[in-house]
Amino acid sequence: MIAGVSDELRGNGAACGRRYRVQCIGGANEVPHPCRSGASVEVTIVDYCRPPCNGVLNVYRDAFAQIADLDAGKVRVEYNQ
C-alpha cells in the first residue's frame, strides 16, 4: 500500500521509500467505532502531502479501508517505521 507524508515526516524527501506499519487508534470525528479492531497495514511513502495536509500520514483509500471505516474519513493512528 502507499501513502503520502507531511513536512513533519518528509525530511526534504528522505522519507520517500520508507515503510511504516500503521494502525488506527481512535476517531477524529463523530463516527462511532471508526477503527477495525487489531488491524494494521504496511505502507510505503511515495508522495508528499502539501500544506494544508490532513495529518502526518495520508494513506490511500485501499490502505485506509483495511484499518478503519471509510465513513470515518479521518482517524488517529499509530505508526512505526
VMD Tcl script that draws the C-alpha trace (Angstrom):
set ca {
  {0.00 0.00 0.00}
  {1.12 3.57 -0.50}
  {0.92 6.83 1.43}
  {1.99 10.43 1.45}
  {3.63 12.36 4.27}
  {3.50 15.91 5.54}
  {6.52 18.09 6.32}
  {6.68 16.51 9.80}
  {7.97 13.19 8.37}
  {9.17 14.24 4.93}
  {12.74 15.23 5.81}
  {13.35 17.06 2.48}
  {12.37 13.93 0.57}
  {14.29 11.46 2.72}
  {11.02 9.71 3.69}
  {10.42 8.54 0.12}
  {10.55 4.75 0.05}
  {10.31 4.33 3.83}
  {7.84 1.77 5.11}
  {5.57 2.28 8.08}
  {3.21 -0.04 9.94}
  {0.02 1.96 10.57}
  {-2.81 1.15 12.98}
  {-6.00 3.10 13.76}
  {-6.19 4.04 17.46}
  {-9.31 6.20 17.54}
  {-11.69 8.53 15.84}
  {-11.03 12.10 14.84}
  {-14.70 12.98 14.43}
  {-18.20 11.78 15.43}
  {-18.25 8.44 13.56}
  {-18.86 5.63 16.07}
  {-16.36 2.72 16.04}
  {-14.10 4.07 13.27}
  {-11.26 1.55 13.75}
  {-11.04 -2.04 12.58}
  {-10.04 -3.77 15.79}
  {-6.46 -5.06 15.77}
  {-5.96 -4.30 12.08}
  {-2.80 -2.72 10.72}
  {-1.37 -2.08 7.27}
  {2.14 -1.54 5.94}
  {2.51 1.47 3.68}
  {5.39 2.76 1.58}
  {5.88 6.51 1.32}
  {5.66 7.60 -2.31}
  {4.12 11.04 -2.13}
  {4.30 14.42 -0.41}
  {1.17 15.87 1.15}
  {1.41 19.61 0.59}
  {0.11 22.04 3.25}
  {-2.56 22.18 4.43}
  {-2.08 18.43 4.80}
  {-4.76 16.44 6.61}
  {-2.42 14.85 9.18}
  {1.11 13.47 9.24}
  {0.41 10.35 7.16}
  {-2.16 10.23 4.41}
  {-2.81 6.64 3.45}
  {-4.56 5.90 0.22}
  {-8.13 4.62 0.21}
  {-7.31 0.89 -0.03}
  {-4.95 1.08 2.96}
  {-7.40 3.20 4.97}
  {-10.18 0.65 4.38}
  {-8.01 -2.05 5.97}
  {-7.63 -0.19 9.27}
  {-10.77 1.97 9.53}
  {-14.33 2.50 8.36}
  {-14.23 4.60 5.18}
  {-17.12 6.68 6.54}
  {-14.80 7.91 9.32}
  {-12.82 9.93 6.77}
  {-10.11 10.80 9.28}
  {-8.77 8.80 12.25}
  {-5.94 8.95 14.75}
  {-3.17 6.44 14.04}
  {0.00 4.96 15.48}
  {2.82 4.37 13.05}
  {6.23 2.76 13.31}
  {8.97 2.58 10.74}
}
mol new
graphics top color blue
foreach p $ca { graphics top sphere $p radius 0.5 }
foreach p [lrange $ca 0 end-1] q [lrange $ca 1 end] { graphics top cylinder $p $q radius 0.2 }
display resetview
